[in-house]
Amino acid sequence: MPNDKHNMLRIYCQPAFLICAAVLAIAGTGMSVAVKSFGLYLKKEPFPLKKSLDLLDENALAPYRVVLKKKIAYNDVVESLGTEDYIQWTLQDPDALIGSAVRNCLLFITYYELPDQVPHVPEVCYLGGGYEQLTSDDVTFEIDKAAGKQKIPGKYLVFENANPAYLHLHEKLVVLYLFNVNGVYTNSRYNARLILNKNIFGKHSYFCKVEMAFKSAAPSEQEAVMAGQKLLSVVLPVLEREHWPKLD
């Protein structure tokens, strides 16, 4: 035993070991100093909405009419969603013909004031709900704004109910979605994470997913994108102006 202790002491007293320990100590201290000195924020503070999504102005959505507002009934589902800042509204476009595949649209908006890994996207959630994904395409929405048209990336998806009891109905679901991440629009979870990771100098970060679904009938991709960009041209300016916070 004495020899073992002596050998260990000799190892700890070796110049290489002492230098390595010193470098690690300085690096740890240096990281702490760098974070404080250069304004790096490795841990974000909560960044709440300026106004709750529940208070979204229905009149500002004209010509769309809100025909149904629905809340998730089960607490465990809300917990898995990762946020209580959400709305699920069914909107009706009176300009669309009765029976049109795009007359009714489910608008599902979720906001995350303390973002982590951007966990929820339709590609995952609908598969977990018993749907099979048939199509996935990157699309571009041309949104009308006061300053002119803005091109915003989006995602177009088609799902089919995989439950054998419904297969004979050929029930399809068309979904469009996009993210607003710290004021930047993107159409993928990967890109959303990249944008979040770049904001090392800000106290806050947020992301919001805007999702639209057409369920009563499956519109074509062109029909869905046209209907989606019409709705987004109404919804996004309201969210930008009244709900989403501004980064420091």
HELIX and SHEET records of a PDB file:
HELIX    1   1 PRO A    2  TYR A   12  1                                  11    
HELIX    2   2 PRO A   15  SER A   37  1                                  23    
HELIX    3   3 LEU A   53  LEU A   55  5                                   3    
HELIX    4   4 ASN A   59  LEU A   61  5                                   3    
HELIX    5   5 ASN A   75  LEU A   81  1                                   7    
HELIX    6   6 PRO A  122  GLY A  128  1                                   7    
HELIX    7   7 PRO A  164  LEU A  169  5                                   6    
HELIX    8   8 ARG A  189  LYS A  198  1                                  10    
HELIX    9   9 GLU A  221  VAL A  238  1                                  18    
HELIX   10  10 LEU A  239  HIS A  243  3                                   5    
SHEET    1   A 7 ARG A  65  LYS A  70  0                                        
SHEET    2   A 7 TYR A  86  GLN A  92 -1                                        
SHEET    3   A 7 ASN A 104  TYR A 112 -1                                        
SHEET    4   A 7 PHE A 207  PHE A 214 -1                                        
SHEET    5   A 7 LYS A 172  VAL A 181 -1                                        
SHEET    6   A 7 GLY A 148  ASN A 161 -1                                        
SHEET    7   A 7 TYR A 131  LYS A 145 -1                                        
SHEET    1   B 6 ARG A  65  LYS A  70  0                                        
SHEET    2   B 6 TYR A  86  GLN A  92 -1                                        
SHEET    3   B 6 ASN A 104  TYR A 112 -1                                        
SHEET    4   B 6 PHE A 207  PHE A 214 -1                                        
SHEET    5   B 6 LYS A 172  VAL A 181 -1                                        
SHEET    6   B 6 VAL A 184  THR A 186 -1                                        
END                                                                             
